[in-house]
Amino acid sequence: MTFDTKMSAYMPLSVKMSPSAWVGIKCVFKEQFCSRKILKCLTELYRRGYSVTAGQAATALEVESGVTAAGFSGPLDHYSGLIRAGSLREDEHQRAVLQKLDELHKTLRGYTNRPTSIMSRFFSKPKPPQGCYIHGDVGTGKTMVMDMFYSHVETERKKRVHFHGFMLDVHKRIHRLKQSMPKRKAGKMAKSYDPIAPVAEEISEEACLLCFDEFQVTDIADAMILKQLFENLFLNGVVVVATSNRPPEDLYKNGLQRVNFVPFIAVLQKYCQTLRLDSGIDYRKQNRPSAGKLYFLSSEPDAEAALDKMFDELAFKQNDITRPRVLNVHNRKVRLNKACGTIADCTFEELCDRPLGASDYLEISSLFDTVFIRHIPLLTLNKKTQARRLITLVDALYDHKVRVVILAERPLEEIFVHDGDHRHDESHILMDDLGLKRDEASSLSIFSGEEEKFAFQRTVSRLTEMQTEDYWLDGDRSLKASGK
């Protein structure tokens, strides 16, 4: 990842419920998981501004069941109330995690990492409560339980953010602090300046609770600073709750220079209790009404024509003409060849063959509510970089409830394949630059594609949900604009 990409924009640290929590709440309802009345109420809340918290969404359920969120003492009581009302289906794995989160919720009452008086500044800071690191397979409700906990924590000094967005923000802060340092005079040695501790202090002043969704480490620039960053956050009294698909010991697995990353795992385990949430059920893949055919194979007759027709039908409703669009992302120009209003018709080459990053995909997600992605090829190890971009793209689209229509060479479950040791010339050049032998490099994730293969499980799960009727309706921003 380039430094420019590191400096890219990130998702605002807002108090909103992610689509993961949204689907977690909607997908575990009985009787196709919820009545039409409840679904309509939930959908309406989500459309009105895309800032529905887990608590607000649950309130919609409670209106139907005759109970109110104000009557709940915490996340576990909230969860139990929804089960008693028949709105949620019991999941013992979710309940076990919520019991721990409920204990943390009680411990956090009245907690602050700020001095409570002038005199307290001269004494040692109170020891912060131990946070939680929740891991398990995709779609099991990790984000839902974290967001339910988050909605009940009684402090304004809390932030909930996608971990990738958080790290982009950290790198932006580091860059800003380095730029603010006086220029070194010619012929004089400058004192080394380490911005990590000041950045951690800044963040600590903004929040005493940080909730991270999708905690994962794939970038060496992140891996090398995490120990120092989080040690300082914890020493400043910040409590961390995180969700991840990996247990702590598997973070940055087979990553480059992982030996320098490993000490962070001990820090994380010291300050966060590890909780496993793995019921073996991917709620995103439960049988739910489809929005119609949104995933096409290149081999199907007239597939291109079907996408053209869908685009024309959607574009007809836009107050715009079909034309190229040029996006301005941090003073860089990103051209999309075909768009109309909030509809973008792109190729895989446009989106993933170019050196685009999270900031570009977040800009696309903010401007468009429907994105066509044509000609997704079979993603072999030679296309590992493009696969990583597709994973990042889908994460951004999903988090912003953007609808997708896809034309691909293979079925969804078969897009990414591990094809042995057929590495690209660029990989061989990098191995040579690092002084690595082929056998030594074979186990490193940067060359093996194992990290992409693992992360793609989340992409498949999300793309499956993105083809449902609920998701398609929730993503219609024209309804939001008209106030319907």
Secondary structure, DSSP 4 states (H G I P E B T S, - for coil): --HHHHTS----------HHHHHHHHHT-TTTTS-HHHHHHHHHHHHTTS---HHHHHHHHHHHHT--GGG-SSHHHHHHHHHHTTSS---HHHHHHHHHHHHHHHHTTT--SS-SSTGGGGSPPPPPPPEEEEE-STTSSHHHHHHHHHHH---SSEEEEEHHHHHHHHHHHHHHHHHHSPPPPTT-PPPP---HHHHHHHHHHH-SEEEEES-----HHHHTTHHHHHHHHHHTT-EEEEEESS-GGGTTTT-TTGGGTHHHHHHHHHHEEEEE---S--GGGS---B-S--EEETTSTTHHHHHHHHHHHHHHTSSS--EEEEEEETTEEEEEEEEETTEEEEEHHHHHSS---HHHHHHHHHH-SEEEEEEE--B-GGGHHHHHHHHHHHHHHHHTT-EEEEEESS-GGGSB---TT---HHHHHHHHHHT--HHHHTTSHHHH-HHHHHHHHHHHHHHHHTTBHHHHHHT-HHHHHHT-
